[in-house]
Amino acid sequence: MNESFPAVRRRTFLLAGAALTVAGSGVAEPASAGPAGGKGRPVASRSAGAFKVIPLLDAAGPFFLDRQAAFPEATPHDWDLARGIDPGAFGPGETWQLDFRCYAIRGPRGRLTLVDTGVGPDGSPAGGWAPTPGRLPSELGHAGIDPADVDAVVLTHLHEDHFGWSVGLDGTPMFPNARYVVQRSEVAALPDGDAALAYVVEPLRATGQLDEVDGGVRLATAPGRSGGSIRVIPTPGHTPGHQSVVVEHGREQVIVTGDVLVHAVQLVDPGVAYRYEADPDAARRTRQRLLTEARVRRTVLATAHLRQPWTEVVPEPR
């Protein structure tokens, strides 16, 4: 992505329902049930080339802050527009309902990448505020995915609701054959005593599975005309080393956004800051850049916290 930050006008984005035509897949596809004899069930997915992106819902529930407290700059008009995009996020009164979602990316030759690992079990660091236990292990089973077959786990950032199932409560990696990809700057920015250090960073360092990277990195490439690739890109602001995952083929792409945006109000007005962004100005610039450039290509956003997994980015009429 380039380094210019053009202004993004409001009302540029529309929510793509599961049956609507979207970039990269034509329509929602059932994910593969896995190997012969597996017990997977159909899961709505999106594709870019040879890569299939599968949403995995770990948990859902109300946030501990009302939406106006979480997004203090949002106007009544912003909320009206956001309700049209993601009505399920609006609970009684000012409550904010959200999902906690991970994504699996299935590539050629059975290659598997997991993006984020959710809130985790009871007793995980997210348990003080998020709806634990999460159900990622059973969701993987429903999608026909054995944790031992996962080659890479990308942690978009080291907040509790994104690394919860990375390890068990005893520190044993849940994905024993995977490298866990995180930006070096994300780890370096953790303060002493941060829950992520003891819960996930130190155990993964001990097993040699923590893969600290610097900047954009290509994780996988599929050969041939139906190929495509997976890469991580820095998307800082929500945290210092936040990263997103781009799955692309030609002009088609699916972007797993992490927490670049956490509510539809940040789609209708990307300038609206979230209370828990480490650097609101950097987060705003990142969001504007990502969404503006997404308009240039046929892009589907795969979001962590909106009530539906897929958001199609469409250009405004000229």
N, C-alpha and C positions, 0 to 999 in steps of 0.2 A: 504494500500500500504506500502511496506517496505521502509526502509530509505536509501537503497543503490541507487547510481545514476550511473549505467553503461552507457558507451558511446552508443549513438545511431548513427548508420551510416545513410548516406543520402539515398534517394530513397527507403525508406522502406514502404511507404504508397501510396495507390491508392484511387482515388475518386470513390465511388460507386454511379452510376447513379440510378435514382429512380426505374428502373425496374430490377436491378441486384440482384442476390441472396446475402443476407447478414445475419450475425449472428442474431438469435433471431426471425426473421420474415419470413425467406424463401424468400419472395418477398415483395415489397412495398404493403401495404394493404390500402384500403380506411378506413379512420377513421369513427367511428360510427356517424351517423347524429344526434344522441342525442335521446331524448325521442320521443315516438310516436307522430306524428304530428309536429315534429320539422322541421326546414327548413335548416338543415345542408347540406353541399355539401361534396363530397368525398375529403379527404385530405390525401396525402401520409404519411404513418406512419411506425414506426418500433416497434416491440414488443419484450419483454423479459418476458417469463412466462405470467402471467395474466395482465401485465401492458403494455399499449400501449402509445407510445411517439409520439406526434403530433406537427409538426412544425407550427409556426404562424408568418408570416412575417409582422412585424410592419412597416418597411420603407426600402428604398434602395436609394443609391445615391453615389456620389463621396465624398471621404474624403478631408479634407481641406489642407492636405499635400500630395505632390507627394510621391510615394512609396519609393523611395530611401531615402528621408528625414525621413520617418517614420521608416525605417529599414536600417540604415546607414551601417551595417556590411554585408549586403547581397551582394553577388557577381553576375556578369552577368550569371554565370552558375546556381546559385541558382534561379535566375529569370526565366531562361529557363525551369528548372525543374518545378517550381511553375506554370508556364503558362500551362504546360501539365496537371496539376492536377485541376486547377481552372481558366480556360481561361477567364471566365466572369469578373474576378477581374481586368483585364488589360484593361484600357480605352485608349483613345488617348494619345500619348506621354508617360509621366511618371505617369499619373493619376491612382489612386487606387479606384476602384469601390467596394462597400461592401454592404451587407445586414445588417439589424438590426432585429434579429430574437429572438423570445421567443419560449418556448415549453410548451405544456400541457401534463400531464401524467394522463391517465385515468386508474383507477384501479378497482378492484372488488367492487360490491355494489355501483357503481356510484361515488366512491371517486375520487376527482380531485385535482391534484397538478399543479401549474403554476410555471415555472422557468423563472424569469425575466419578466419585464413589459415594455421594450422598451423605445422609445424616448419620448412618451407622446404627449399631445396636444400642439397646439400653446400656447406659454406662459410658457411652462415647462422649467426647467433649461437647457435641451439639445437644446433648440431652437436657441441658439446663434451659433451653428455650425452643428447640425444634421438636416436632412430633416423632420421637423415637419409640419403638424400634422401626427403622426403615425396612423395606422389603426387597432391596436390590438382589439378595441371593435368590429369592424365589422368582423374581422377574428375569434374571439371567436364565434360570431353568426353563421358564416358560418360553423364552426365545431360543432355546436349544444351545445355550452357551455354557460350557464347562469352564470354571475359573482357571483351571490348569491350562486351558488352550489360549488364554489371553496373552498376546505378545507384548503389548505396551499399554500402560495406564497413563493418560495425560491428566495431570491435575491443573486445572485452569488457574487455581490459586489456593492458598492454604487457610481458608476459612472453614470452620468446623463442619458446615453443611455440605462441603465439597470433598472432604477426605475421609468421611466416617467409616466406610467399609474398606479402606485401603489395607488395614491390618485388623486382626482380632484384638480383643481386649488384653491379650497377653503379648501383643506386639508381633505375632506371627503374620507375615504377609498373606492376604487373602488370595492373591494371584501369584502363585509361587514361581512361575516362569516368566513373569513380565518385568520389564524395566519401567520404572515410574518416572515420567518426564515432567520436570518442573523447571521454571526459570531460576537460574542461579541468583538473580537479583531478588526474587521472592523469598528464597531461603535466607539470604543475607540480611533482609529487612526485618526478620522476625525478632522481636525484643526478647530479652532473657525472661524465661518463665512462660512464654507463649505455649499454649496447649499443643500446637502443631509440632513443636520441637520434640517433646517427650513421646507424644502419641504416634507420630508418623515419620518424622525426619530421622530421628536417631535409630529406630528399628530398621528402616529401609537402608540406612547407611551401614548398619551392622551386617546386613545380608548382602551388601553390594548391589542392591537393586535401585538405589536412588540415582537418577540420571539428570544431573543439573546441566542445563543448556543455556546458551547465550544467544538471545535474539531468535530470528526465524530459522527453523530447521525443518527439512523435509523428512518425514517419517517413513513414507512408503510410496512407491510408484508402481503402477500396473502397466505392463507392456501392451503394445498393439493399439489398434484404432479405438477399441472400447476401453482403453486404459483409464488414466486419471492419476491423481496423487492425493496424499494427505500431508499437510504441513501445519506446524504451529507458527503463530505470529504474535509478537508482543502487542498487548492491548492494555497498557498501564493506566492507572488512575483509581480504579476500585481498590486495588492493592498495587504496591510498587512493581511487582513482577507478574501481574496478571497476563495470561495468554489465552488466545482463542485458537480453534482448530478449523482449518479450511480444507474441505473435501471438494475437489474440482476436476472438471473435465471440459476442455475447451472454454466456452463462455458460460458454462453452467457451474454453479457452486452451491454447496451447503456450508454455512458457517455455524459452528457450534460456539455460541457467544460467551458461555460462562456468565459472569455478572457484569458484562459491559452495559447491559440494561437488565433491570430486574422487575419492571412493571411496564405495562403498555403506555403509561403516561410519558415515559421516556422515548417512545416511538413517535407520538404525536408532537412532542416538543423535546428534542434531544438535549436541549439546554437545561432541562430540569435536573437538579442534582438529587442524589440519594443521600440520606443522612449518614450512612456508614461508608461512604467513599473516603479512602485515605487522602486523596488529592482531588477534590471536586473539579478543579480547572483542567487537570490532565484527563480525568474521566470524561468530562464534557467534550474535549477535543478528540479523544479516542472514539467516542460514540458518534460524533459528527462525521469524522473521517470514515469510519466503518460503514455507516448507513449511507453516506453520500456515494461511496464507491460501490456499495451493493446495488445501488440504482442503475449503475452503468451496465451491470451484467445480470443474467437471469439467476437470481439469488433467492435461496430459502434460508431463513434464520432458524436455527435450532436452539431454543432458549431453555434456560434452567428453571425459571420461576413463573412464566406465564402459564395459564391454565390449559392451553393447548400447545403441543410441542412445535408446531410449524407456523412460521410467519413469512408470507411471501412479500418481497419488496417489489413494488411496481412504480415505474416513473409516473410523474404527474403529466396529465395531458398538456401538449404544447399549444 
